[in-house]
Amino acid sequence: MLDLHGYGPRLLEGSLLTLELALLSLLLAVLLGLLSASAKLSSSRILRGIAHVYTLVIRGVPDLVLMLLLFYGGQIGINMATDWIYSEFDVDIFININAFVAGVVTIGIIFGAYMSETFRGAFLAVDEGLLEAGRAYGMRPWAVFRHIRFPLMMRHALPGLGNNWMVLLKTTALVSIIGLSDMVKVAAEATKATHEPFLFMIPVALGYLLIASVSEWCFMKLRQRFDIGFSSGGSSWNN
Amino acid sequence: MADTSIPLEINHLHKSFNGNPVLNGLSLKAQKGDVITLIGASGSGKSTFLRCMNLLEMPDQGELIVHGEAIGFKVDRKGQRQPEDWKQVERIRARLSMVFQNFNLWPHMTLIENVMAAPVHVLKMPKAQAREKGMALLKRVGLSERASYFPTQMSGGQQQRGAIARALAMDPEVMLFDEPTSALDPELVGDVLHVMHELADEGRTMIVVTHEMDFARDVSNHVMFLHQGLIEEQGAPGDILTSPRSERLQQFLAPRY
């Protein structure tokens, strides 16, 4: 049997943390991406401006710098705010940034910016006439989005979304610098203690590969789901 | 006071795009069972006029009254005219179904799903009931066998008949047709016109933007000829299509004979 010098359970915990972190970050990134893509396409100049600054700043600054800024800078900012509240109102609050939450928020914010461009392009690829048909029958904006715009947009967004997800998954390894024990961190510690890098790094590599393979399968299913009506039966527009 | 027996009344509609006037004070009154055709050269404003009727385009000035209910407008901070109450617009749109030049069937839904969508999501009709009704409508337009097909699997003529079934599913008081046969191959036009002819015969109120002069002559009871956003000439098809008074309408009709 494979002897992991007793690091097996911690490595498993680390891989679960990686997975949780990645999935929650993905959720946040998709939400932020949809919101900022909608903002970029809105008629409000202020919303467009905010969304453009968001994607410019996030995509222009290294992930590592952003994570440190948000984790340490965020804590300092919160401390300053709570100090001010204490001095002004004599109310003592203590808020500690949880490393897991900080990780999810940072990765979510970073990838939201990339998703934003993916979704913007996908929204633009939907034929305006199809949305108009929905409005012409009295559908509310939300109904048009949910039943027409979103499903049609997803078909165009999925390739970019899958790409972003793969990069996001591997970016979760950055959280080790803010003290979270994801599987990379556990493996690095174990390697230092035992001087057996292959013993730990190969399972970690296989772990990522497994998650990636399962995601590939999920995305294939999603593609099939959103391709319905487009690639069926090989028939054509022969009028 | 409001006359609820008139399905659609439009008074002095104006619309311009970026300062270019497109509609210059158009009025129209559709009585129940009227089939009104709007004809005119491209750029005459006929499609814009139709699209103003369900507010896909926002008219700059003018009055829109659907079944005695006038649509309220306000002017926003940028000086743009907006509906006072979007809910009223949605309610009114649900009563004026539109059939588009490019069909605009939703490609990710089967034909029957297309027909069911608006009754289910707008009128909150139970799905089973919407399906039953949808199937009956597909039968009417000769597409029963195509119910579970996707739009890409159908010909243009079938798609347009499907789109007419989708419009009928809302039990509209007025049906708006925006050049329904212009995107079709010539041999497929007949089927679509045949369905529209039947709808006219059963007393549906229809407003049709079209280039099909035969349809205007044989089916409609009122023809409006638009030129530069104004009604140049209008009347019964037997009169104005056979003996047009204005020179422009004579020119417009001439190459067709």
Interface residues (C-beta under 8 A of the other chain):
Chain A: D127 G129 L130 E132 A133 G134 R135 A136 Y137 G138 M139 R140 A143 H147 I148 P151 L152 R155 F226 I228 G229 F230 S232 G233 S235 S236 W237 N238 N239
Chain B: N54 L56 E90 R91 I92 R93 A94 R95 S97 M98 F100 N102 N104 L105 W106 P107 H108 M109 T110 A117 A118 H121 V122 F150 P151 T152 Q153 S155 G156 G157 R166 M170 L184 D185 L188
